[in-house]
């Protein structure tokens, strides 16, 4: 599964970019919410057939379980509390989740993490593919058809998104 960026990890996080930060988790309440979201994914979603099939249709061709088991992916914290700012993915292995997302609880955190992992799987920012995987990953109630995501630095290389 992805690694969690904590103050004790040896992870070298990306520098802040366009208002997004990749900071270590130091708050026990944020870390507890993230751990609960990870448990939810581990116990209910990672082996779900429809979720794995939805991810396999993304450009990388990898199942959700393959991406979930990729230990080169790191999850960091963005301290933003801005409404509707949820998470970002950089270079297909650096994910950050906002304090706003974590304060909404384990379900929103799990949904945002899966959305960001869809970007790792190649979902573009020009359509709703990253958000639409929630429909197949047991998170239908958290799907928002208006969430597409934004590409950092305007690059068209499918490696950096914020949502």
N, C-alpha and C positions, 0 to 999 in steps of 0.2 A: 504494500500500500504506500501511498505518498508519505513522505517524511514531514514532520511538523518542525518548523523553525522556532526553536526556543533559545533562551539565553545560554543554555549549556551545549547546544549543537555547534558543530564546526562549519556549518553552512555559510558560504559567502554569498550573501543576498545581493541582488541587483541594486544599483543606486535608485533613488526616487526618480520618477519620470512622469512628467505632465500631471503632477498632483497625486500620483500613486506612490505608495511606500511599501517596501517589503521588510517589515520589522519582525523581531522575534516576539513570540507570545510570552508575556511576563505576568499578565493578569490571570489569576487562577480561575476566575469566573468565565473569561473568554476561552481559556484552555478547556475547561469543563464542558462548555457548549460545543466546542469543536470535537472533543472526544465523544460526546453523545451523538453528534452527527455522524462521525466515523463509525461508531458502533451500529447505528441505524443502517448505514450503507453496507457494512460488513455482514450484518445478520439478515438483511432483507433484500438488498438490491444487487449486490455484486454477482450473484449467481442467477438472477432473474433472466429468463430466456429472451423476453421481448426487449429488455434493456440492452442485453448483449447484441442482439440483432440490430437494434437502432444504431448503436455505436459502430458496428461493423459496416454499416452503409455510409459512414462518414469517410472523407478522403483518405485517412490513414489505413482504413480497412481493419483496424483492431477492435476487438470486442471490448466492452466496458471492463470486464474482469482483467483483460490484458493491460489496459491503461491503469486500472486501480492497483495492479500489482507491480507497476513500474516504480522502482525505488529511486529513480533519478528525478522524480517530481517532488517539489517542496511546496509546502503551504505556509505562507507568512501572514502577518497582520498589517492591515492598513488602518490607522487610527481614526479615519474619517467617520464622522457621525452624520454625514450629509444624507438626507432623505433620497432614496432611490439610487444610491451609489452602493453597489453590492460587491463586486470583485473584479479582478483583472488577471490576465494570463500574459506572460512574457516569455518568448522563445520556447514555447511548448514544454517548459518544465518548471517555470516559476509562477505560482499562483498566490494571489493575495486576496484575503477576505476582509471586508471592512468591519469596523466596530458596529456600524449600523446593522449589518447583516447578523452578526453574532448576538446582538441585543434582541433580535427578533426570534431567537431560539433555534433549537436543533433542527427543526424541519426546514426552515428557510436557509439555514446554514448548509444542510445536506443538499438542498435543491441548487443553491448557488455553486457549491463545490462540483456537483455533477454538471451543471451548465459550463463551468470553467474547464472541466475535464473534457467536455465535448469540443472545446476549442483546441485542447491538446490533441484530440482526435482529428482535427482538421476542419471543424465547423467554421464557416466564414462569418464575417461581420455583415455581410450584405443580405442575409436572409435570417430566418428564425430557426435554423437547424439546431443550434446549441440549446435554445430554449425548448424546442420541440421534443428533444430526447426525454424531457421530464414526463411527457405523455406516456412514454413506454417504460419509464423507470419508476413506476409506482408513486409518482409525485404529481399526478394530474391536477390536483387541487391547488398546486403552487405554480402552475404554468401561466405565464403572462404572454399573450401573443404580440404584445407591443415591445417586448425586449428583444433587441437584435444584437447590440454590442457595438463598440467602436474600436477602430483600429488605431493603435498608437503610432504617431509619426506619419500617418497616411501610407504606411508601407503595405504593399499588396502581396507580402510573402506568407501570409497566414500564420505569423508567429507571435503577434502581440495584440491583445484585445483588452478593452475594459468594458464592463457591463454595469 
